[in-house]
Amino acid sequence: MEFSIFIQGYMPGPDAHNPVKEHEFLMKEMELVKAADKHNWKYVWLSEHHALPEYSHLSANEAVAGYLAASTERIHIGSGIFNLSPRVNHPVRTAEKVAMLDHLSNRRFEFGTGRGAGSHEVATFNIHDLSSTKSEYYEVLPEIVRMWEQKDYTFQGKHFQLDTPHDIMPKPNGQGHPAIWRAVGSPGTWREAGELGIGALGFTFSSIKDMGPLLDSYKQAVADCTDPVGQFKNDNAMITSGVRCSLDRDRARKQATNPSYIITLVTLYHDSFPRNPLAARWPNPPRGVPVEGLDEMLQLGYGLVGTPEEICEQLQPYVKAGIDQLGFGVPNDVSHEEALEMIETFGKYVIPEFDKDPVHLTDKYRAAAKPKYQMWDKEPPPLKTIWN
């Protein structure tokens, strides 16, 4: 099992509306990624959210990915996600951004895709029916792969067109292209990701015990996929959870009982995946976990809390469930210093017990990539025309 963090410019409270504090928060998140790069974490996922105050101030994740490509050495940098709606990001621009980041990161970029977190967010781009983005997604995704391969790309679709032949550049770096992923929430999207032969980014607040049927549906669908949308199959299920890891057990448990605004902000903005009926809803204040209820929460599979030894034990159900990657959002209502401590402690003592392979799983899949399309859609021009 591999491990990741994801960042999203989460900054609840009045500081989110202070430009000076906003800058400070964003730069501290860059420090978290640099720390993860040094302590065995294999992936970081960068959210793309728009106009969601306090919940997420990370809108231009391609800019952040470029910054991190130059600031890190080993960690893979993923878009979590790039919105594929042509009304949000033109498909040509998306193909160009992904390929450029593939070069700048030296093949460390992961292409996470999606349709947006909810109706409030997509309304930023004058989209008032979230369901209308589904047909856009299915039209755009295979065309991006074709843009990466062909030198005379044209397309006449329902949602976007390119009338005259164009060579979309740059092409991805070396063999294959970045691994493709899809953000999933509802049972149907887990299955659909598998049918496309791409990875599943399970940004969820569910218990690991509730994830079994969703993981099974994905794994069955990806196993049955014989024609992946990309040049290779990315059989890869990632889910998210919460973690409080410290060499000081009492400190980790105290952090876990603090109220977290992340839940109430999710209920404010997200309407694209099922909500936990027990979660506090905005504007109601978040509820902390009572100390006496913490162990019961852990037994039910909601999060990881304690010393590295305790967390290694708590991770066993995740291993048995067949999860390929486990991700954690940081910071999540803890201080910057506590987040850095967690990244270092978890990376130093926990990750080596579960991830003993230095090679990223997506690198192994990419090594088997095979082109899907001919380089030229029409007959190529004579060489003297190309070079003169």
C-alpha positions as CSV (number, residue, x, y, z in Angstrom):
1,M,0.0,0.0,0.0
2,E,1.3,3.4,-1.0
3,F,0.6,6.7,0.9
4,S,-0.3,10.3,-0.1
5,I,-1.3,13.6,1.3
6,F,-3.6,16.1,-0.3
7,I,-3.7,19.8,0.1
8,Q,-6.5,22.2,-0.8
9,G,-5.8,25.6,0.7
10,Y,-8.1,24.8,3.6
11,M,-8.2,27.7,6.0
12,P,-11.3,28.0,8.1
13,G,-12.2,31.0,10.1
14,P,-11.5,34.8,9.8
15,D,-7.9,34.2,8.5
16,A,-9.4,32.9,5.2
17,H,-10.5,36.5,4.5
18,N,-7.2,38.1,5.3
19,P,-4.9,38.3,2.2
20,V,-1.8,38.3,4.3
21,K,-2.9,35.2,6.2
22,E,-4.1,33.6,3.0
23,H,-0.5,33.9,1.5
24,E,1.0,32.5,4.8
25,F,-1.4,29.5,4.7
26,L,-0.6,28.7,1.1
27,M,3.1,28.8,1.6
28,K,2.9,26.6,4.7
29,E,1.1,24.0,2.6
30,M,4.1,24.0,0.2
31,E,6.3,23.3,3.2
32,L,4.1,20.2,4.0
33,V,4.7,18.8,0.6
34,K,8.4,19.4,0.7
35,A,8.5,17.5,4.1
36,A,6.5,14.6,2.6
37,D,9.0,14.4,-0.2
38,K,11.7,13.8,2.3
39,H,9.9,11.3,4.4
40,N,8.8,8.4,2.2
41,W,5.4,9.7,1.0
42,K,4.9,8.8,-2.7
43,Y,2.1,11.2,-3.8
44,V,0.6,14.6,-3.2
45,W,-2.8,15.5,-4.6
46,L,-3.6,19.2,-5.3
47,S,-7.3,20.1,-5.3
48,E,-8.9,22.3,-7.9
49,H,-11.7,24.2,-6.3
50,H,-13.3,27.5,-7.2
51,A,-15.0,30.1,-5.0
52,L,-15.3,28.0,-1.9
53,P,-14.2,30.3,0.9
54,E,-12.5,28.7,3.9
55,Y,-13.0,25.1,2.5
56,S,-10.4,25.5,-0.3
57,H,-8.4,28.4,-1.7
58,L,-6.3,26.3,-4.0
59,S,-7.8,27.1,-7.4
60,A,-4.8,27.2,-9.8
61,N,-3.4,23.8,-9.0
62,E,-1.4,23.7,-12.2
63,A,0.7,26.6,-10.9
64,V,1.2,24.9,-7.6
65,A,2.2,21.7,-9.4
66,G,4.9,23.6,-11.4
67,Y,6.2,25.1,-8.2
68,L,6.4,21.8,-6.5
69,A,8.0,20.1,-9.5
70,A,11.0,22.4,-8.9
71,S,10.9,22.1,-5.2
72,T,10.7,18.3,-4.7
73,E,12.7,15.3,-6.0
74,R,10.7,12.0,-5.6
75,I,7.1,12.6,-4.7
76,H,4.5,12.3,-7.5
77,I,2.4,15.4,-8.0
78,G,-1.3,14.9,-8.9
79,S,-4.2,17.1,-9.9
80,G,-7.0,16.3,-7.5
81,I,-8.5,17.3,-9.9
82,F,-8.4,19.0,-13.3
83,N,-12.0,19.7,-14.2
84,L,-12.6,18.4,-17.7
85,S,-15.7,20.5,-18.5
86,P,-14.8,22.7,-21.6
87,R,-16.7,25.5,-19.8
88,V,-14.1,25.4,-17.0
89,N,-10.9,24.3,-18.8
90,H,-10.7,24.0,-22.6
91,P,-9.5,20.4,-23.5
92,V,-6.6,21.7,-25.5
93,R,-5.3,23.7,-22.5
94,T,-5.8,20.7,-20.3
95,A,-3.7,18.4,-22.6
96,E,-1.0,21.1,-22.9
97,K,-0.9,21.6,-19.1
98,V,-0.6,17.9,-18.3
99,A,2.1,17.2,-20.8
100,M,4.1,20.3,-19.7
101,L,3.9,19.2,-16.1
102,D,5.0,15.7,-17.2
103,H,8.2,17.3,-18.5
104,L,8.8,19.8,-15.7
105,S,8.3,17.1,-13.0
106,N,10.4,14.5,-14.9
107,R,7.5,12.1,-15.3
108,R,6.2,12.6,-11.8
109,F,2.8,14.1,-12.7
110,E,-0.5,12.2,-12.1
111,F,-3.5,13.3,-14.2
112,G,-6.5,13.3,-11.8
113,T,-9.7,14.2,-13.5
114,G,-13.2,15.1,-12.4
115,R,-16.4,17.2,-12.9
116,G,-16.4,19.5,-9.9
117,A,-17.3,19.2,-6.3
118,G,-20.8,20.5,-6.4
119,S,-23.4,22.9,-7.8
120,H,-22.1,26.0,-6.0
121,E,-18.6,25.6,-7.4
122,V,-19.5,24.9,-11.0
123,A,-21.9,27.9,-11.0
124,T,-18.7,30.0,-10.9
125,F,-18.5,29.1,-14.6
126,N,-22.2,29.7,-15.3
127,I,-22.9,25.9,-15.1
128,H,-26.3,25.5,-13.4
129,D,-26.8,21.8,-13.9
130,L,-24.0,19.6,-12.6
131,S,-25.4,16.6,-14.4
132,S,-24.7,18.3,-17.7
133,T,-21.0,17.9,-17.1
134,K,-21.1,14.1,-17.3
135,S,-21.4,13.9,-21.1
136,E,-18.7,16.5,-21.4
137,Y,-16.4,14.4,-19.3
138,Y,-16.9,11.3,-21.5
139,E,-16.3,13.3,-24.6
140,V,-13.2,15.1,-23.5
141,L,-11.2,12.4,-21.7
142,P,-10.4,10.2,-24.7
143,E,-9.7,13.2,-26.9
144,I,-7.0,14.4,-24.6
145,V,-5.2,11.1,-25.1
146,R,-5.6,11.5,-28.9
147,M,-4.2,15.1,-28.7
148,W,-1.1,13.6,-27.0
149,E,-0.5,11.2,-29.9
150,Q,-1.6,12.8,-33.1
151,K,0.2,15.6,-35.1
152,D,-2.9,16.7,-37.1
153,Y,-5.6,16.6,-34.5
154,T,-9.1,17.7,-35.4
155,F,-12.4,17.1,-33.6
156,Q,-16.1,17.8,-34.1
157,G,-17.9,17.0,-31.0
158,K,-21.0,18.1,-29.1
159,H,-19.1,20.1,-26.5
160,F,-16.0,21.4,-28.3
161,Q,-14.6,21.5,-31.8
162,L,-11.2,22.0,-33.5
163,D,-11.9,22.4,-37.2
164,T,-8.4,22.6,-38.8
165,P,-5.5,20.2,-38.0
166,H,-3.3,21.2,-35.1
167,D,-0.3,19.6,-33.4
168,I,-1.0,20.0,-29.7
169,M,2.3,20.5,-27.9
170,P,4.2,19.4,-25.9
171,K,3.7,15.7,-26.1
172,P,4.2,13.8,-22.8
173,N,7.7,13.0,-21.7
174,G,9.0,9.8,-23.1
175,Q,7.0,6.5,-23.1
176,G,3.3,6.7,-22.4
177,H,1.6,9.6,-20.6
178,P,0.8,10.4,-17.0
179,A,-1.4,7.9,-15.2
180,I,-5.1,8.9,-15.5
181,W,-7.4,9.0,-12.4
182,R,-11.0,10.0,-11.7
183,A,-12.5,11.5,-8.6
184,V,-15.2,9.2,-7.3
185,G,-17.8,9.5,-4.7
186,S,-21.1,7.7,-5.5
187,P,-21.2,3.9,-6.2
188,G,-21.7,4.6,-9.9
189,T,-18.6,6.7,-10.3
190,W,-16.4,4.0,-8.7
191,R,-17.7,1.5,-11.3
192,E,-17.3,3.9,-14.1
193,A,-13.7,4.6,-13.3
194,G,-13.0,0.9,-13.4
195,E,-14.8,0.6,-16.8
196,L,-12.5,3.3,-18.2
197,G,-9.4,1.5,-16.9
198,I,-8.3,4.5,-14.8
199,G,-7.5,5.0,-11.1
200,A,-10.2,5.9,-8.6
201,L,-9.6,8.9,-6.3
202,G,-12.0,8.2,-3.4
203,F,-12.2,11.5,-1.6
204,T,-14.6,10.2,1.1
205,F,-15.5,10.5,4.7
206,S,-16.8,6.9,5.0
207,S,-15.6,4.2,7.3
208,I,-13.2,1.7,5.8
209,K,-15.9,-0.9,6.7
210,D,-18.3,0.9,4.4
211,M,-15.9,1.1,1.5
212,G,-15.8,-2.7,0.8
213,P,-18.6,-2.8,-1.8
214,L,-17.3,0.3,-3.6
215,L,-13.8,-1.1,-3.8
216,D,-15.1,-4.4,-5.0
217,S,-17.2,-2.8,-7.7
218,Y,-14.2,-0.8,-8.9
219,K,-11.8,-3.8,-8.9
220,Q,-14.3,-6.0,-10.8
221,A,-14.9,-3.3,-13.4
222,V,-11.2,-2.5,-13.9
223,A,-10.4,-6.2,-14.2
224,D,-13.0,-6.6,-16.9
225,C,-11.8,-3.5,-18.8
226,T,-10.2,-4.6,-22.1
227,D,-9.9,-1.2,-23.8
228,P,-8.8,1.5,-21.3
229,V,-9.3,5.1,-22.2
230,G,-5.5,5.7,-21.9
231,Q,-2.4,3.9,-23.2
232,F,-2.4,1.6,-20.2
233,K,-4.6,0.4,-17.4
234,N,-4.2,2.2,-14.1
235,D,-5.6,-0.4,-11.7
236,N,-5.4,1.8,-8.6
237,A,-7.8,2.6,-5.8
238,M,-7.1,5.5,-3.5
239,I,-9.2,6.4,-0.6
240,T,-8.8,9.1,2.0
241,S,-8.9,9.0,5.8
242,G,-7.9,11.1,8.8
243,V,-4.7,10.6,10.8
244,R,-3.3,11.8,14.0
245,C,0.1,10.2,14.5
246,S,2.6,11.2,17.2
247,L,5.3,9.5,19.3
248,D,3.3,11.1,22.2
249,R,0.1,9.0,22.4
250,D,-1.8,11.5,24.5
251,R,-1.0,14.3,22.1
252,A,-2.3,12.3,19.1
253,R,-5.5,11.5,20.9
254,K,-6.1,15.1,22.0
255,Q,-5.7,16.3,18.4
256,A,-8.3,13.7,17.3
257,T,-10.9,15.0,19.7
258,N,-10.7,18.6,18.5
259,P,-13.7,19.9,16.5
260,S,-13.1,20.0,12.8
261,Y,-14.7,22.5,10.4
262,I,-13.9,20.3,7.4
263,I,-17.1,18.3,7.9
264,T,-19.4,21.3,8.1
265,L,-17.8,23.0,5.1
266,V,-18.2,19.8,3.1
267,T,-21.9,19.8,3.8
268,L,-22.0,23.5,2.8
269,Y,-20.4,23.0,-0.6
270,H,-20.5,19.4,-1.8
271,D,-23.7,17.9,-3.2
272,S,-22.0,15.4,-5.6
273,F,-21.6,12.4,-3.2
274,P,-23.6,11.0,-0.3
275,R,-23.5,12.9,3.0
276,N,-23.0,11.4,6.5
277,P,-26.4,12.0,8.2
278,L,-24.6,12.3,11.5
279,A,-22.3,15.0,10.4
280,A,-22.9,18.6,11.6
281,R,-24.2,20.8,8.8
282,W,-23.2,24.4,8.3
283,P,-23.9,26.8,9.9
284,N,-24.1,24.5,12.9
285,P,-20.7,24.3,14.7
286,P,-18.6,21.1,14.3
287,R,-18.7,18.6,17.1
288,G,-15.6,17.2,18.6
289,V,-15.1,13.5,19.3
290,P,-15.6,12.8,23.0
291,V,-12.6,11.1,24.5
292,E,-14.8,8.1,25.6
293,G,-16.0,7.7,22.0
294,L,-12.6,7.8,20.3
295,D,-11.8,4.1,20.6
296,E,-15.3,3.2,19.3
297,M,-14.7,5.5,16.3
298,L,-11.4,3.8,15.6
299,Q,-12.9,0.3,15.9
300,L,-15.5,1.3,13.3
301,G,-12.8,2.3,10.9
302,Y,-13.1,6.1,11.1
303,G,-9.5,7.4,10.9
304,L,-6.2,6.5,12.5
305,V,-5.0,7.8,15.8
306,G,-2.1,7.1,18.1
307,T,1.5,6.1,18.1
308,P,3.1,4.6,15.0
309,E,2.7,1.1,16.6
310,E,-1.0,1.7,17.2
311,I,-1.5,3.0,13.7
312,C,0.2,0.0,12.1
313,E,-2.4,-2.1,13.9
314,Q,-5.2,0.1,12.8
315,L,-4.1,-0.1,9.2
316,Q,-4.7,-3.8,8.9
317,P,-8.3,-3.5,7.8
318,Y,-7.2,-1.1,5.0
319,V,-4.7,-3.7,3.8
320,K,-7.3,-6.5,3.9
321,A,-9.7,-4.3,1.9
322,G,-7.2,-4.2,-1.0
323,I,-6.6,-0.5,-1.0
324,D,-3.7,0.5,-3.3
325,Q,-3.2,4.0,-1.8
326,L,-4.3,5.8,1.4
327,G,-4.3,9.6,1.5
328,F,-4.6,12.1,4.3
329,G,-5.7,15.7,4.1
330,V,-3.4,18.1,5.9
331,P,-3.6,20.3,7.8
332,N,-7.0,19.4,9.2
333,D,-7.6,21.7,12.1
334,V,-4.2,21.2,13.6
335,S,-1.3,23.6,13.8
336,H,1.4,23.8,11.1
337,E,3.9,22.3,13.5
338,E,1.7,19.4,14.4
339,A,1.1,18.7,10.7
340,L,4.8,18.7,10.0
341,E,5.3,16.3,13.0
342,M,2.7,13.9,11.7
343,I,4.2,13.9,8.2
344,E,7.7,13.1,9.5
345,T,6.6,10.6,12.2
346,F,4.2,8.7,9.9
347,G,6.7,8.7,7.1
348,K,9.6,7.5,9.2
349,Y,7.9,4.8,11.3
350,V,4.7,3.7,9.5
351,I,5.2,3.9,5.7
352,P,8.3,1.6,5.6
353,E,6.2,-1.1,7.3
354,F,3.6,-1.1,4.4
355,D,5.4,0.2,1.4
356,K,8.7,-1.5,0.8
357,D,8.8,-1.0,-3.0
358,P,10.8,2.2,-4.0
359,V,9.0,2.3,-7.4
360,H,5.7,4.0,-7.7
361,L,2.9,1.8,-8.9
362,T,1.9,4.2,-11.6
363,D,5.5,4.1,-13.0
364,K,5.1,0.3,-13.4
365,Y,1.9,0.7,-15.2
366,R,3.2,3.4,-17.5
367,A,6.1,1.2,-18.5
368,A,3.6,-1.0,-20.3
369,A,2.0,1.9,-22.3
370,K,1.1,1.4,-25.9
371,P,-0.1,4.1,-28.4
372,K,-3.9,4.0,-29.1
373,Y,-4.0,6.1,-32.2
374,Q,-2.0,6.6,-35.4
375,M,0.4,9.6,-35.3
376,W,-1.3,11.1,-38.4
377,D,-5.0,11.0,-38.8
378,K,-4.6,11.8,-42.5
379,E,-1.7,11.0,-44.7
380,P,1.4,12.8,-43.4
381,P,2.8,15.6,-45.7
382,P,6.0,14.9,-47.6
383,L,9.1,15.3,-45.5
384,K,10.4,18.3,-47.5
385,T,7.1,20.0,-46.5
386,I,7.5,19.2,-42.9
387,W,11.1,20.4,-42.6
388,N,11.2,23.3,-45.1
